Amino acid sequence: MRRPTPRALGRERIRSLNQSAVISAIHRHGRISRTDLAAELRLSPAAITALTAPFLEEGLVVEAEVGTSPSVGRKPILLGINYDHAHVFGVKVMNHAVVAALTNLNAEVVALHEQALPDTRERTVVESVVAATAALRKLAEGAAVRPLGLGVSVPGVVDHLAGTIRHSQLFGWEQVPLAELLGAELGLPVLVENDVNALAAAHAWFGHGRDHEAFLVLTLGRGVGLGIVVNGSVYRGPRGGAGEFGHTVCAPLAPRVMDPEPATLESRVSDGALAAQASRLLGREVGAEELGALADAGEQVIVDLLADAGDCLGVALSTLVNVFAPSLVILGGEGLRASPYLLPRAQATLSELAFGDLADGMELVLDSWGDDGWARGAAGLAAARFLQEATIPLHAAPVGVGGE
């Protein structure tokens, strides 16, 4: 059999890139005419027709509606993505549970399921994810779905290209080929990503960051995580470890009850750190989930502790703003359950320490997604990857959910 020539391979690569650009542009606009697509992508109308024809034939792209024309004549037909053309699984793996979602290609949920995780051994996690996808199939029984793949978000340093967990302190994992293990069990393409990076990628595709080229996602909870989006893409660093922001050093500006000595951000504002400090101040065991209620009840030392934590958060935010100058920062995670006591100080300190006008006009948004939202984010990551890599076959036969 004759092998493709380098020129032919080059043409195929250009076509693939153009197809991806077309899908991304249609998604970004929601509805767009061929003429406007051609103008935006600097391609000829004939090229746009040729590039969109296979997607229209497949049913991934549809002629959605007729637009308006500034001149007399034929009105343009607008193209849109048929997000129900196929489906993806998304999973967030935590140390106590697996939360899974079955969604369409716009991460709109068809079914949700939470699977208890008795331990974090590799085999246990793989079996739990497989069981969760089977439960989703059963929950959606009666609706034929086309599963294209699985997105998995996990805490730790991830080689997203290889699908390997290089290091996860929470799970005690080193060099775990999770994508390979799950792919062998499920017979589907599997994408593995750091949980905060997956959340950032999902926000870039369909969430708060959709209209922003550069933004950050800062999460508080068991740890402190950072997702960095630059030019619309997640920045992971050459070894996949970018965003370990919890290990940078900070101190409250004018501490009320916190130790004034500099320490890591995670040792100041993570759930475990705040619970330990609260327990010391009150002389009894206190859980992080109690802090908001204690502050509401007028427990002044807890109000002061949360104000100090907010101060640390503001110092951290000002550092990020001074380095990245983002147009948007999204704050997420269970650690924001006491946000009414954290955020006022955080915002005041950010305003005080941000250089010049870098914080002026920057949006600071609270992410309202729970654990199921993070699973939806993992599904959104998979959906975005499959849509952007438009040369991935989209011909998976419909699967009656619950069958093989």
C-alpha positions as a Markdown table, in Angstrom:
| # | Residue | x | y | z |
|---|---|---|---|---|
| 1 | Met | 0.0 | 0.0 | 0.0 |
| 2 | Arg | 1.3 | 3.5 | -1.0 |
| 3 | Arg | 2.2 | 5.7 | 2.0 |
| 4 | Pro | 0.9 | 9.3 | 2.1 |
| 5 | Thr | 3.5 | 11.8 | 1.0 |
| 6 | Pro | 4.8 | 14.5 | 3.3 |
| 7 | Arg | 2.8 | 17.1 | 1.2 |
| 8 | Ala | -0.4 | 15.0 | 1.6 |
| 9 | Leu | 0.2 | 14.7 | 5.4 |
| 10 | Gly | 0.7 | 18.5 | 5.5 |
| 11 | Arg | -2.5 | 19.1 | 3.7 |
| 12 | Glu | -4.4 | 16.8 | 6.1 |
| 13 | Arg | -2.8 | 18.5 | 9.1 |
| 14 | Ile | -3.9 | 21.9 | 7.8 |
| 15 | Arg | -7.4 | 20.6 | 7.2 |
| 16 | Ser | -7.6 | 19.2 | 10.7 |
| 17 | Leu | -6.5 | 22.5 | 12.2 |
| 18 | Asn | -9.1 | 24.4 | 10.1 |
| 19 | Gln | -11.8 | 22.0 | 11.1 |
| 20 | Ser | -11.0 | 22.5 | 14.7 |
| 21 | Ala | -11.0 | 26.3 | 14.2 |
| 22 | Val | -14.4 | 26.1 | 12.6 |
| 23 | Ile | -15.9 | 24.0 | 15.4 |
| 24 | Ser | -14.4 | 26.4 | 18.1 |
| 25 | Ala | -15.7 | 29.5 | 16.3 |
| 26 | Ile | -19.3 | 28.0 | 16.0 |
| 27 | His | -19.2 | 27.1 | 19.6 |
| 28 | Arg | -18.0 | 30.5 | 20.7 |
| 29 | His | -20.6 | 32.4 | 18.7 |
| 30 | Gly | -23.5 | 29.9 | 19.3 |
| 31 | Arg | -24.9 | 30.7 | 15.8 |
| 32 | Ile | -22.8 | 32.1 | 12.9 |
| 33 | Ser | -23.2 | 32.3 | 9.1 |
| 34 | Arg | -20.7 | 30.8 | 6.7 |
| 35 | Thr | -19.8 | 34.2 | 5.5 |
| 36 | Asp | -18.9 | 35.4 | 9.0 |
| 37 | Leu | -17.0 | 32.2 | 9.6 |
| 38 | Ala | -15.0 | 32.8 | 6.5 |
| 39 | Ala | -14.2 | 36.4 | 7.5 |
| 40 | Glu | -13.2 | 35.5 | 11.1 |
| 41 | Leu | -11.0 | 32.6 | 10.1 |
| 42 | Arg | -9.6 | 34.3 | 7.0 |
| 43 | Leu | -10.7 | 31.4 | 4.7 |
| 44 | Ser | -12.6 | 31.5 | 1.5 |
| 45 | Pro | -16.3 | 30.8 | 1.4 |
| 46 | Ala | -15.6 | 27.7 | -0.6 |
| 47 | Ala | -13.2 | 26.4 | 2.0 |
| 48 | Ile | -15.8 | 27.0 | 4.8 |
| 49 | Thr | -18.4 | 25.1 | 2.7 |
| 50 | Ala | -15.9 | 22.2 | 2.2 |
| 51 | Leu | -14.9 | 22.1 | 5.9 |
| 52 | Thr | -18.4 | 22.2 | 7.3 |
| 53 | Ala | -20.0 | 19.7 | 4.8 |
| 54 | Pro | -18.8 | 16.6 | 6.7 |
| 55 | Phe | -20.0 | 17.9 | 10.0 |
| 56 | Leu | -23.4 | 18.7 | 8.5 |
| 57 | Glu | -23.6 | 15.3 | 7.0 |
| 58 | Glu | -22.6 | 13.7 | 10.3 |
| 59 | Gly | -25.2 | 15.8 | 12.2 |
| 60 | Leu | -22.6 | 17.4 | 14.5 |
| 61 | Val | -23.3 | 20.8 | 12.9 |
| 62 | Val | -26.8 | 21.9 | 11.9 |
| 63 | Glu | -28.3 | 24.7 | 9.9 |
| 64 | Ala | -29.9 | 26.3 | 12.9 |
| 65 | Glu | -31.8 | 29.3 | 11.7 |
| 66 | Val | -31.9 | 32.1 | 9.2 |
| 67 | Gly | -30.1 | 35.3 | 10.1 |
| 68 | Thr | -30.6 | 38.9 | 9.2 |
| 69 | Ser | -28.9 | 40.6 | 6.3 |
| 70 | Pro | -27.9 | 44.3 | 6.1 |
| 71 | Ser | -28.8 | 44.4 | 2.5 |
| 72 | Val | -31.6 | 43.3 | 0.3 |
| 73 | Gly | -31.2 | 39.7 | -0.9 |
| 74 | Arg | -30.9 | 36.2 | 0.4 |
| 75 | Lys | -30.7 | 36.0 | 4.2 |
| 76 | Pro | -27.8 | 34.0 | 5.6 |
| 77 | Ile | -28.3 | 30.6 | 7.1 |
| 78 | Leu | -26.7 | 30.3 | 10.6 |
| 79 | Leu | -24.7 | 27.2 | 11.7 |
| 80 | Gly | -24.9 | 25.8 | 15.2 |
| 81 | Ile | -23.5 | 22.8 | 17.0 |
| 82 | Asn | -25.8 | 19.9 | 17.8 |
| 83 | Tyr | -24.6 | 19.2 | 21.3 |
| 84 | Asp | -26.8 | 16.2 | 21.6 |
| 85 | His | -25.1 | 14.5 | 18.8 |
| 86 | Ala | -23.0 | 12.5 | 21.2 |
| 87 | His | -22.2 | 12.2 | 24.9 |
| 88 | Val | -19.3 | 11.9 | 27.3 |
| 89 | Phe | -18.7 | 10.7 | 30.8 |
| 90 | Gly | -17.0 | 13.0 | 33.4 |
| 91 | Val | -15.6 | 11.9 | 36.8 |
| 92 | Lys | -14.2 | 13.7 | 39.7 |
| 93 | Val | -12.1 | 11.4 | 41.9 |
| 94 | Met | -11.9 | 12.4 | 45.6 |
| 95 | Asn | -10.4 | 10.6 | 48.6 |
| 96 | His | -13.8 | 9.4 | 49.8 |
| 97 | Ala | -16.0 | 9.2 | 46.6 |
| 98 | Val | -16.2 | 9.2 | 42.9 |
| 99 | Val | -18.7 | 11.7 | 41.5 |
| 100 | Ala | -19.7 | 11.0 | 37.9 |
| 101 | Ala | -21.8 | 12.7 | 35.2 |
| 102 | Leu | -23.1 | 11.7 | 31.8 |
| 103 | Thr | -23.5 | 14.8 | 29.7 |
| 104 | Asn | -23.9 | 16.0 | 26.1 |
| 105 | Leu | -21.2 | 17.8 | 24.2 |
| 106 | Asn | -22.0 | 21.1 | 26.0 |
| 107 | Ala | -21.6 | 19.4 | 29.4 |
| 108 | Glu | -25.4 | 19.5 | 30.0 |
| 109 | Val | -26.2 | 16.7 | 32.4 |
| 110 | Val | -28.1 | 13.7 | 31.4 |
| 111 | Ala | -27.4 | 11.7 | 34.6 |
| 112 | Leu | -25.4 | 12.0 | 37.8 |
| 113 | His | -24.1 | 9.3 | 40.2 |
| 114 | Glu | -21.9 | 9.3 | 43.3 |
| 115 | Gln | -20.0 | 6.1 | 44.1 |
| 116 | Ala | -18.4 | 5.6 | 47.5 |
| 117 | Leu | -14.7 | 5.0 | 47.5 |
| 118 | Pro | -13.6 | 2.7 | 50.3 |
| 119 | Asp | -9.9 | 3.4 | 49.7 |
| 120 | Thr | -7.6 | 5.1 | 47.1 |
| 121 | Arg | -5.7 | 2.1 | 45.8 |
| 122 | Glu | -5.3 | 2.2 | 42.1 |
| 123 | Arg | -7.5 | -0.9 | 41.5 |
| 124 | Thr | -10.2 | 0.4 | 43.8 |
| 125 | Val | -10.3 | 3.7 | 42.0 |
| 126 | Val | -10.5 | 2.0 | 38.5 |
| 127 | Glu | -13.2 | -0.4 | 39.6 |
| 128 | Ser | -15.2 | 2.5 | 41.2 |
| 129 | Val | -15.0 | 4.6 | 38.1 |
| 130 | Val | -16.1 | 1.7 | 35.9 |
| 131 | Ala | -19.0 | 1.0 | 38.3 |
| 132 | Ala | -20.0 | 4.7 | 38.2 |
| 133 | Thr | -20.1 | 4.8 | 34.4 |
| 134 | Ala | -22.2 | 1.6 | 34.5 |
| 135 | Ala | -24.6 | 3.3 | 37.0 |
| 136 | Leu | -24.9 | 6.3 | 34.7 |
| 137 | Arg | -25.8 | 4.0 | 31.8 |
| 138 | Lys | -28.5 | 2.5 | 33.9 |
| 139 | Leu | -29.8 | 5.9 | 35.1 |
| 140 | Ala | -30.2 | 7.1 | 31.5 |
| 141 | Glu | -31.8 | 3.8 | 30.3 |
| 142 | Gly | -34.2 | 4.4 | 27.5 |
| 143 | Ala | -32.3 | 7.3 | 26.0 |
| 144 | Ala | -29.8 | 6.2 | 23.3 |
| 145 | Val | -26.5 | 7.9 | 23.9 |
| 146 | Arg | -23.3 | 8.0 | 21.9 |
| 147 | Pro | -20.4 | 7.8 | 24.4 |
| 148 | Leu | -17.3 | 9.3 | 22.9 |
| 149 | Gly | -15.0 | 9.1 | 25.9 |
| 150 | Leu | -14.4 | 9.8 | 29.5 |
| 151 | Gly | -12.8 | 12.8 | 31.3 |
| 152 | Val | -11.3 | 12.2 | 34.7 |
| 153 | Ser | -10.2 | 14.9 | 37.1 |
| 154 | Val | -7.9 | 14.0 | 40.0 |
| 155 | Pro | -5.8 | 15.9 | 42.6 |
| 156 | Gly | -2.1 | 15.9 | 41.9 |
| 157 | Val | 0.5 | 16.4 | 39.2 |
| 158 | Val | -0.8 | 15.0 | 35.9 |
| 159 | Asp | 0.9 | 14.3 | 32.6 |
| 160 | His | -2.3 | 15.0 | 30.6 |
| 161 | Leu | -0.8 | 13.9 | 27.3 |
| 162 | Ala | 0.1 | 10.4 | 28.6 |
| 163 | Gly | -2.9 | 10.3 | 31.0 |
| 164 | Thr | -0.5 | 9.5 | 33.9 |
| 165 | Ile | -0.7 | 10.7 | 37.5 |
| 166 | Arg | 2.9 | 11.6 | 38.1 |
| 167 | His | 2.3 | 12.4 | 41.8 |
| 168 | Ser | -0.7 | 12.6 | 44.0 |
| 169 | Gln | 0.0 | 13.4 | 47.7 |
| 170 | Leu | -3.6 | 12.9 | 48.7 |
| 171 | Phe | -3.8 | 9.4 | 47.1 |
| 172 | Gly | -0.2 | 8.4 | 47.7 |
| 173 | Trp | 0.3 | 7.7 | 44.0 |
| 174 | Glu | 3.4 | 7.9 | 41.9 |
| 175 | Gln | 3.4 | 7.3 | 38.1 |
| 176 | Val | 0.0 | 5.7 | 37.8 |
| 177 | Pro | -1.1 | 5.3 | 34.1 |
| 178 | Leu | -4.8 | 5.9 | 34.9 |
| 179 | Ala | -5.9 | 6.6 | 31.3 |
| 180 | Glu | -4.4 | 3.3 | 30.2 |
| 181 | Leu | -6.0 | 1.4 | 33.0 |
| 182 | Leu | -9.5 | 2.9 | 32.5 |
| 183 | Gly | -9.3 | 2.7 | 28.7 |
| 184 | Ala | -8.6 | -1.0 | 28.9 |
| 185 | Glu | -11.7 | -1.5 | 31.1 |
| 186 | Leu | -14.1 | 0.7 | 29.3 |
| 187 | Gly | -13.0 | 0.5 | 25.7 |
| 188 | Leu | -13.2 | 4.3 | 25.4 |
| 189 | Pro | -10.7 | 7.1 | 25.0 |
| 190 | Val | -9.9 | 8.5 | 28.4 |
| 191 | Leu | -8.5 | 12.0 | 29.2 |
| 192 | Val | -7.0 | 12.5 | 32.6 |
| 193 | Glu | -6.4 | 16.0 | 34.1 |
| 194 | Asn | -5.5 | 17.7 | 37.3 |
| 195 | Asp | -8.8 | 18.5 | 39.0 |
| 196 | Val | -8.3 | 22.3 | 39.1 |
| 197 | Asn | -7.0 | 22.4 | 35.5 |
| 198 | Ala | -10.1 | 20.4 | 34.4 |
| 199 | Leu | -12.3 | 23.0 | 36.2 |
| 200 | Ala | -10.4 | 25.8 | 34.4 |
| 201 | Ala | -10.7 | 24.1 | 31.0 |
| 202 | Ala | -14.4 | 23.6 | 31.6 |
| 203 | His | -14.9 | 27.3 | 32.5 |
| 204 | Ala | -13.0 | 28.2 | 29.4 |
| 205 | Trp | -15.3 | 26.1 | 27.2 |
| 206 | Phe | -18.7 | 26.7 | 28.7 |
| 207 | Gly | -18.4 | 28.5 | 32.0 |
| 208 | His | -17.5 | 31.9 | 33.4 |
| 209 | Gly | -14.3 | 32.1 | 31.4 |
| 210 | Arg | -15.9 | 31.6 | 28.0 |
| 211 | Asp | -15.5 | 35.3 | 27.0 |
| 212 | His | -12.1 | 35.7 | 28.5 |
| 213 | Glu | -8.7 | 35.0 | 26.9 |
| 214 | Ala | -6.8 | 35.0 | 30.2 |
| 215 | Phe | -8.2 | 34.1 | 33.6 |
| 216 | Leu | -7.4 | 32.2 | 36.7 |
| 217 | Val | -9.3 | 29.6 | 38.9 |
| 218 | Leu | -8.3 | 29.6 | 42.5 |
| 219 | Thr | -9.8 | 26.8 | 44.7 |
| 220 | Leu | -9.8 | 26.4 | 48.5 |
| 221 | Gly | -10.7 | 23.2 | 50.3 |
| 222 | Arg | -8.5 | 20.3 | 51.4 |
| 223 | Gly | -5.7 | 22.1 | 49.6 |
| 224 | Val | -5.3 | 25.3 | 47.5 |
| 225 | Gly | -5.2 | 24.8 | 43.8 |
| 226 | Leu | -4.7 | 27.2 | 40.8 |
| 227 | Gly | -5.8 | 26.8 | 37.2 |
| 228 | Ile | -4.2 | 29.2 | 34.7 |
| 229 | Val | -5.8 | 29.9 | 31.3 |
| 230 | Val | -3.7 | 32.0 | 28.8 |
| 231 | Asn | -4.8 | 32.7 | 25.3 |
| 232 | Gly | -7.8 | 30.5 | 25.9 |
| 233 | Ser | -5.7 | 27.4 | 26.8 |
| 234 | Val | -4.8 | 25.9 | 30.2 |
| 235 | Tyr | -1.1 | 26.4 | 31.1 |
| 236 | Arg | 0.2 | 23.3 | 32.7 |
| 237 | Gly | 4.0 | 23.9 | 32.6 |
| 238 | Pro | 6.4 | 21.6 | 30.8 |
| 239 | Arg | 6.0 | 18.8 | 33.4 |
| 240 | Gly | 2.4 | 19.3 | 34.3 |
| 241 | Gly | 3.0 | 20.8 | 37.7 |
| 242 | Ala | 2.0 | 24.4 | 37.2 |
| 243 | Gly | -0.5 | 25.8 | 39.6 |
| 244 | Glu | 0.8 | 24.4 | 42.9 |
| 245 | Phe | 0.0 | 27.9 | 44.4 |
| 246 | Gly | -0.8 | 26.5 | 47.8 |
| 247 | His | 2.9 | 26.0 | 48.4 |
| 248 | Thr | 3.8 | 29.7 | 48.0 |
| 249 | Val | 4.4 | 31.7 | 51.2 |
| 250 | Cys | 2.1 | 34.4 | 52.6 |
| 251 | Ala | 1.2 | 36.1 | 55.9 |
| 252 | Pro | -1.7 | 38.2 | 57.0 |
| 253 | Leu | -1.0 | 41.9 | 56.9 |
| 254 | Ala | -2.2 | 42.7 | 60.4 |
| 255 | Pro | -2.9 | 39.4 | 62.1 |
| 256 | Arg | -5.7 | 39.3 | 64.7 |
| 257 | Val | -5.4 | 35.7 | 65.9 |
| 258 | Met | -3.2 | 34.0 | 63.3 |
| 259 | Asp | 0.5 | 33.4 | 63.8 |
| 260 | Pro | 2.2 | 36.4 | 62.2 |
| 261 | Glu | 5.1 | 34.4 | 60.8 |
| 262 | Pro | 5.1 | 33.7 | 57.0 |
| 263 | Ala | 3.9 | 30.2 | 56.1 |
| 264 | Thr | 2.5 | 28.5 | 53.0 |
| 265 | Leu | -0.9 | 29.6 | 51.8 |
| 266 | Glu | -2.2 | 26.0 | 52.2 |
| 267 | Ser | -1.1 | 25.9 | 55.8 |
| 268 | Arg | -3.1 | 29.1 | 56.5 |
| 269 | Val | -6.3 | 28.8 | 54.6 |
| 270 | Ser | -7.0 | 25.1 | 53.7 |
| 271 | Asp | -9.8 | 23.4 | 55.5 |
| 272 | Gly | -7.5 | 21.3 | 57.7 |
| 273 | Ala | -5.4 | 24.4 | 58.6 |
| 274 | Leu | -8.4 | 26.5 | 59.5 |
| 275 | Ala | -10.0 | 23.7 | 61.5 |
| 276 | Ala | -6.7 | 23.2 | 63.4 |
| 277 | Gln | -6.4 | 26.9 | 64.2 |
| 278 | Ala | -10.1 | 27.1 | 65.3 |
| 279 | Ser | -9.7 | 24.1 | 67.5 |
| 280 | Arg | -6.6 | 25.7 | 69.2 |
| 281 | Leu | -8.4 | 29.0 | 69.7 |
| 282 | Leu | -11.6 | 27.4 | 71.2 |
| 283 | Gly | -9.9 | 24.7 | 73.1 |
| 284 | Arg | -12.1 | 22.0 | 71.5 |
| 285 | Glu | -12.3 | 20.0 | 68.3 |
| 286 | Val | -13.8 | 22.1 | 65.5 |
| 287 | Gly | -14.5 | 21.1 | 61.9 |
| 288 | Ala | -13.9 | 23.4 | 58.9 |
| 289 | Glu | -17.6 | 23.1 | 58.0 |
| 290 | Glu | -18.6 | 24.6 | 61.3 |
| 291 | Leu | -16.7 | 27.9 | 60.9 |
| 292 | Gly | -19.4 | 29.8 | 59.1 |
| 293 | Ala | -22.0 | 28.8 | 61.7 |
| 294 | Leu | -19.7 | 29.8 | 64.6 |
| 295 | Ala | -19.1 | 33.2 | 63.0 |
| 296 | Asp | -22.8 | 33.6 | 62.4 |
| 297 | Ala | -23.4 | 32.9 | 66.1 |
| 298 | Gly | -21.0 | 35.7 | 67.0 |
| 299 | Glu | -17.9 | 33.7 | 68.0 |
| 300 | Gln | -15.4 | 36.6 | 67.7 |
| 301 | Val | -12.2 | 34.6 | 67.6 |
| 302 | Ile | -13.6 | 32.7 | 64.6 |
| 303 | Val | -14.7 | 35.9 | 62.9 |
| 304 | Asp | -11.1 | 37.2 | 63.5 |
| 305 | Leu | -9.7 | 33.9 | 62.2 |
| 306 | Leu | -11.7 | 34.1 | 59.0 |
| 307 | Ala | -10.7 | 37.8 | 58.6 |
| 308 | Asp | -7.1 | 36.8 | 58.8 |
| 309 | Ala | -7.7 | 34.0 | 56.3 |
| 310 | Gly | -9.3 | 36.5 | 54.0 |
| 311 | Asp | -6.3 | 38.7 | 54.4 |
| 312 | Cys | -4.0 | 35.9 | 53.3 |
| 313 | Leu | -6.3 | 35.2 | 50.4 |
| 314 | Gly | -6.1 | 38.9 | 49.4 |
| 315 | Val | -2.3 | 38.8 | 49.5 |
| 316 | Ala | -2.4 | 35.7 | 47.3 |
| 317 | Leu | -4.8 | 37.3 | 44.9 |
| 318 | Ser | -2.8 | 40.4 | 44.6 |
| 319 | Thr | 0.3 | 38.3 | 43.8 |
| 320 | Leu | -1.7 | 36.6 | 41.0 |
| 321 | Val | -3.0 | 39.9 | 39.7 |
| 322 | Asn | 0.4 | 41.5 | 39.6 |
| 323 | Val | 1.9 | 38.5 | 37.8 |
| 324 | Phe | -0.9 | 37.6 | 35.3 |
| 325 | Ala | -3.1 | 40.7 | 35.1 |
| 326 | Pro | -6.1 | 38.5 | 34.4 |
| 327 | Ser | -9.5 | 39.9 | 33.4 |
| 328 | Leu | -11.2 | 37.3 | 35.6 |
| 329 | Val | -10.5 | 35.3 | 38.7 |
| 330 | Ile | -12.9 | 32.5 | 39.6 |
| 331 | Leu | -12.9 | 31.4 | 43.3 |
| 332 | Gly | -14.1 | 27.9 | 43.9 |
| 333 | Gly | -14.1 | 24.9 | 46.3 |
| 334 | Glu | -15.7 | 23.9 | 49.5 |
| 335 | Gly | -13.4 | 26.2 | 51.4 |
| 336 | Leu | -15.5 | 29.1 | 50.4 |
| 337 | Arg | -18.5 | 28.0 | 52.5 |
| 338 | Ala | -17.6 | 30.9 | 54.9 |
| 339 | Ser | -17.1 | 33.4 | 52.0 |
| 340 | Pro | -19.2 | 36.2 | 53.7 |
| 341 | Tyr | -16.4 | 36.4 | 56.3 |
| 342 | Leu | -13.4 | 35.7 | 53.9 |
| 343 | Leu | -14.1 | 37.8 | 50.9 |
| 344 | Pro | -14.5 | 41.3 | 52.3 |
| 345 | Arg | -11.0 | 41.2 | 53.7 |
| 346 | Ala | -9.7 | 39.5 | 50.6 |
| 347 | Gln | -11.1 | 42.1 | 48.3 |
| 348 | Ala | -9.8 | 45.0 | 50.5 |
| 349 | Thr | -6.3 | 43.5 | 50.7 |
| 350 | Leu | -6.3 | 42.8 | 46.9 |
| 351 | Ser | -7.2 | 46.5 | 46.2 |
| 352 | Glu | -4.5 | 47.7 | 48.6 |
| 353 | Leu | -1.7 | 45.5 | 47.1 |
| 354 | Ala | -2.5 | 45.2 | 43.4 |
| 355 | Phe | -0.1 | 47.3 | 41.3 |
| 356 | Gly | -1.5 | 50.4 | 39.6 |
| 357 | Asp | -4.9 | 49.7 | 38.0 |
| 358 | Leu | -4.3 | 46.0 | 37.3 |
| 359 | Ala | -7.3 | 45.0 | 39.6 |
| 360 | Asp | -9.6 | 47.7 | 38.2 |
| 361 | Gly | -12.4 | 46.2 | 36.2 |
| 362 | Met | -11.2 | 42.6 | 36.9 |
| 363 | Glu | -14.1 | 40.3 | 37.7 |
| 364 | Leu | -13.9 | 38.2 | 40.9 |
| 365 | Val | -16.5 | 35.5 | 40.6 |
| 366 | Leu | -17.6 | 32.8 | 43.0 |
| 367 | Asp | -18.0 | 29.4 | 41.4 |
| 368 | Ser | -21.2 | 27.8 | 42.6 |
| 369 | Trp | -20.5 | 24.3 | 41.3 |
| 370 | Gly | -20.4 | 21.5 | 43.9 |
| 371 | Asp | -18.6 | 18.2 | 43.5 |
| 372 | Asp | -21.1 | 17.2 | 40.8 |
| 373 | Gly | -20.2 | 20.4 | 38.9 |
| 374 | Trp | -16.5 | 19.3 | 39.0 |
| 375 | Ala | -17.6 | 16.0 | 37.4 |
| 376 | Arg | -19.5 | 18.0 | 34.8 |
| 377 | Gly | -16.3 | 20.0 | 34.4 |
| 378 | Ala | -14.4 | 16.8 | 33.6 |
| 379 | Ala | -17.1 | 15.9 | 31.1 |
| 380 | Gly | -16.8 | 19.3 | 29.6 |
| 381 | Leu | -13.1 | 18.9 | 29.3 |
| 382 | Ala | -13.6 | 15.7 | 27.4 |
| 383 | Ala | -16.3 | 17.2 | 25.2 |
| 384 | Ala | -14.2 | 20.2 | 24.4 |
| 385 | Arg | -11.2 | 18.0 | 23.5 |
| 386 | Phe | -13.3 | 15.9 | 21.2 |
| 387 | Leu | -14.9 | 18.9 | 19.5 |
| 388 | Gln | -11.6 | 20.7 | 19.1 |
| 389 | Glu | -9.9 | 17.6 | 17.7 |
| 390 | Ala | -12.5 | 17.4 | 15.0 |
| 391 | Thr | -10.7 | 14.6 | 13.1 |
| 392 | Ile | -11.5 | 12.2 | 16.0 |
| 393 | Pro | -14.1 | 9.8 | 14.5 |
| 394 | Leu | -17.6 | 10.8 | 15.5 |
| 395 | His | -19.2 | 7.7 | 14.1 |
| 396 | Ala | -19.7 | 5.8 | 17.3 |
| 397 | Ala | -22.8 | 3.7 | 17.0 |
| 398 | Pro | -25.6 | 4.7 | 19.4 |
| 399 | Val | -25.5 | 2.6 | 22.5 |
| 400 | Gly | -28.7 | 1.7 | 24.2 |
| 401 | Val | -27.7 | 2.7 | 27.7 |
| 402 | Gly | -27.3 | -0.3 | 30.0 |
| 403 | Gly | -26.1 | -2.6 | 27.2 |
| 404 | Glu | -22.6 | -3.4 | 26.0 |
